Amino acid sequence: MIKICICGGGALGHVCSGVLSANENVLLNILTRNPEKWGKKIEVTDSEGKKYIGRINEISDNPETVVKNCDIVFLCLPGYAIENELKCIKPYLSKKTVVGSIVCSTGFFFAAHKIFDSQSKLFGFQRTPFIARVGVYGHSANLLGYKPKAYIATENILDTEVFRQLVGKLWITSVELLKSFYEVSLTNSNPILHTGRLYSLFHNWDGKPFDRNILFYEEWSDDSSDTIIKMDEEFFSLLGKLPVEKDSILPLLKYYESSDAASLTKKIKSIPAFRGLLSPMKETDNGFVPDFQNRYFTEDFPFGLRFIKELAEKYDISTPVIDKVYEWGMGKINCNNLLG
């Protein structure tokens, strides 16, 4: 029996809770700020109608109650919450406990290196293994899409092959092991894909409300594709200075099987799992306006693109498009509160 604690009650926390706890060899706890909203049973339904019926052992907002004696503590949290959560769980971790994160491009390894000792067991995903949405909070969720393969990085785990197989079994996906934490921490997924699209959508916004919410992916534009392609080229200039394996991170054009901006636009607009997903906007009396406090802004700029920009500055890499997009996005959010 593997004892796991999931930290966080967002969409990915819900789906991971249901999928993992549906495994009869898993005893699952939840660490959440809202334990009273959770039931002991959680149902996850995928896009084909398959259901995962999970059973939760303990649900609490007290880390001592749910973290102590766990084999794996797994964070499903936004970037701004990671550092504080690691500090909260640290007193209750044993030497055997492996601490992981559903996505690492929001600073997981950077924060863990600062808070934990150098022998701590860590792992994290490069991209999320699922596309997830909450159904009824604390009770159900929808698994909108699986990734065909997941990439993870580990530190201080002795038998990495056994652990790789375990992660694949628990998260029901094929898993490939990467060699450096940089290879998961500096992904070109949300930190470039989201931020470049947001810049293209809203940097010329004149303050007038839109008559509807724009479909984030299905109405993707060639301008959005051109922006993220240029950002990706700058990103790979940085990777050339870092200890990362060739092809551990794929260029966006290669990842999306495209050759230029037009073909990338066509590809992104056609992905089934992206259908129906709206832009980060909020409705007002006069129409829809950008929601600059949405996680696409508060997560992907200060806890995603920021790390790419800072490392580029450290290694003296010119990133004019990344700089332009980053400075625009940070100017739209209350970054002082987010960055502490």
N, C-alpha and C positions, 0 to 999 in steps of 0.2 A: 504494500500500500504506500503510495506517494502522497505526502501531505503538502498541499499547495495553498498559499494565500494570494489572492488577487487584490491589489490595491487600486481602488478607483471604481466609480459607478457610472462611467460613460458608456457609449455604444459598444466600444471594443471590450470594456470590462464586462458588460452584459453577455456578449457573444462568447468571449473566452470562458466566462463562468459556466455557461450552459454547455458548451462543447466539452470542456475539460471534466466537469463534474458528471457528465453522462458516462464517462469511463468508469467502470466498476472498480478499477484499481486506484482511483484518485479520491482522496478526502480533501474537500475544498472549503476554505474559509474566505470571507470577504471583509476587507477593511474599507469602510466607507464613512463619509460624514453623515449619511442618512440611513442608518441601519433600520430605523422604524419603517422605512418604505419598502424593505425587501421581504420577500417570502422565502421559505426554505426550499421551494421548488421553482425552477426557472426553465422556460421552454424557448428554444431557439429554432426558427424555421428558416430553411435556406430557400433559394430562388426556385428550386425544383419541388418544393413541398416537403422535403425530408425534415424530420423533427429530431432535435436533441433534447431529451428530457433530463435536466440536471437536478441534483439534490445537493443543497448547501449545508455544511456541517455547522459552522458558526458565522455569525454576522455581527460586526461590532465597529465602533469608532475608536476603540481602545486597542492600540497595536499589541500590547502585551497579551491580550486575550486571543488574538488570531494569528500573530506572527511567531510566537514562541514555539520552538520545536518543529518548525516547517522545514521541508527539504528545499522548496523553491518559494521565493517571494517574488511576485511578478507584478510590475507596475504597468497599469493602463491609465496613464495620467497625461495631462497637457504639460508642456514644458515648464510653465511657471510654477507648477506644483512639485516637480521632481526633487529639487534640492531639499525642500522642507520635509518631504516624505521620507527621503533617505535618512535624514537626521532623526526623525521620529521612530523609525524601525530599527535603527542601529543598535540600541541597547538590548534588543530581544533576538538578535541573530546569533546563531551558533556558528562554529567554524565550518560545519558541513553545509550550511545554508548557501544556496546559489541565488543571487539576486539578479533579476532580469527586467527587461523593458520591451513592450510591444513595438516600440519604434525608438530609434536612437538618434535620429537627426535633430531632436530637440534638446540635446545636451546630457543624456543619461550618463555616458562614460566620463565626460568632463566633470560632472558633478560627483560621481562615485569616486573618481580618483582623488578628489579634494576631501571627501568626507570619510571614506573607508581607508583601511591600511592597504599596503601594497600586495598582501596575500589574499585579499577578498575574492571570492568566486563570483564572477560576473558573466552575463551573456545578454545579447540583445539582437533584435531583428533589424535588418536594413530597411525593409518595407513591411507594413502590416500584412499578416497572412490572410486577413479577411477584410471585406468591405461590410461595414456593420451599421445598423440603425436600431435604436431602442424601440420596442413595441410599447408595452405597459411597464413603466419604470419599476425595476425590482422584481419583475415577474416574467417578462417575455422580451424577445428581441428578434430581429430579422438579419440573417446572414445573406447579404445581397450578392456576394461573389467570393470565390476562393482564388488564391494566387496559385499558379501551376507549380511554382517553386519558391521556397523561402531561403534567404541567406542570413546566416547568423555569425556573430563573432563571440568568442569566449575568452576569458582570462582566468588563469589559475585553476582550471578544471583538468584533472590529470588524464582521464580517459575521454578524450574529446569525441571519439567515434561512438562510444556507448551513449554519450550525452546527445550527440547529433541524432542518433536513432530515436532516443526518447522524445526529443522535441518534435520530430516528425510524426511520431505516434500520437502524442498529446494534441498537437495542433493540426493533425490530419493533412499533412502536406509533405512533399519532398523537400528535404533540407540540405543545403550545401554550406560547408563551413568555410568561413573566410579567415585570413591570417592576421588581420590588424583591426583594432577598434575603429580606426579611421575609415575603414571600408563600410562600416554601418553608420558611423556618426556623420559622415559627409555625403550622404545620399543626395542625388539630384531629383528626388521625388518631390514631396510637398514644398520644400524650401525654394525650389526653382519653379516647379510646375504651377503651384498655386500663386506664388508672388508675381511671377511674370504675367499670368493671366489677369490677376487683379489690377496690375499696372495698366495693361492694355485696355481693360474694361473701364477704369475709373480715373485715370490720371488727367484726362481732359474734361472731367465732369464739371459742369457749370453751376451746379447747385440746384438745378431744376429737377423735380421728381420724374422718374420714369413711370410710364403707364402700366408697367407690369414688371415682375421679377424675371430676370434673364436666366435662361438655362445655362449653367456654368460650363458644361461640356458639350451638350448637343448644339449650342449656338457658338461654339468655339470659332475663332477667326484666324485668318492667315497672319494678321498682325500679332496675335497672341503667340502663334507658333514661331514667328520670326524672333520675337522677344526672347522666348525661352531657349531657342537654338543658340542665340548669341550669348545668353547667360551660361548655357551649358559649355560652350567653347571656352569661356573664361574659367569656369569651374575645372575643366580638364587641364588647363594650364597650371592651376594650383596642384592638382593631383600628381602632376609630373614631378613635383618637388617633395612629395610625401611617400612614406614606405607602404605603398599599396600595390597589390598584384595587378598586372594587366588584365583587363576584362572582369575584375571583381565588381566594378561599377560600370555599367554600360552607358554610352552616350544616349541621350533621349531619342535621337533618330533611330539608332539601332534597337533600343528597347521597344520602341513602337513600330518597328519594321517599316520605316519611312525613309525617304531620300531627300526631301526638301520641305519647306513650310507648307505648301499646298497638300502634299501627301500626308504630312503629319496632322494637319487639320482634319482631313478626311478620316484618318484612322481614329483620332480621339473622339470625333463625333459619332463613330460607329460602334464604340465599345458598349455592349449591353449593360454591364454593371454601372455605367455612368448615366444611364437614361433617367431622366426625371429629376436629377440633382440640380437644385437651384443655386443661384449666386448668393453670397452673404449680403442680403439686403433686408430692410425692414419696411413695413407698410406704415404710411402716414395718412393723414386725412386727404392729402393731395396726390398720393401715389407712392411709389417705392424709391427709397434712397439707400445708398451704401451703408452697411452697418460696420463701422470701423472698430467696434468692440467685439465683433464676431471672431471666433477662434482662427479663422483663415488669416486674419490680421494679427491678433494678439499672440498667436502661436508661431506662425510661419515666418514672420519678420524677426522678432526679437529672440526666438528660440529655435531658429532654423537657419535662415539666410545669414543671420548675424555671425555664426561660427565660421561660415565660409568666408565672409568678408574679413573677419579678424585674422584668420590664418593667411588669407591672401596679402593682407597688409604686413604680417609678420615676415612672409617670404618675398615681399616686394614684387608681387604679381599685379599687373595692371588689370583692373576689372571695371571699366567705365560703365557698362550696362548694369552689372550687379550693383554698383555704387548708386546709380541713378534710381533703380527700382527700390533698393533698400532705404535710401534717404527719403524717398516719397512715402513709402509705407510707414516708416517710423514717425514721419511727420503727421500721420493721420491717427495715431493711437497715443494713449497716455503712457509712454514708454518708461517714464520715471517710476511709476507705481509697479510696472511689470518687472523691471530689472532690479528693483529694490535699491 
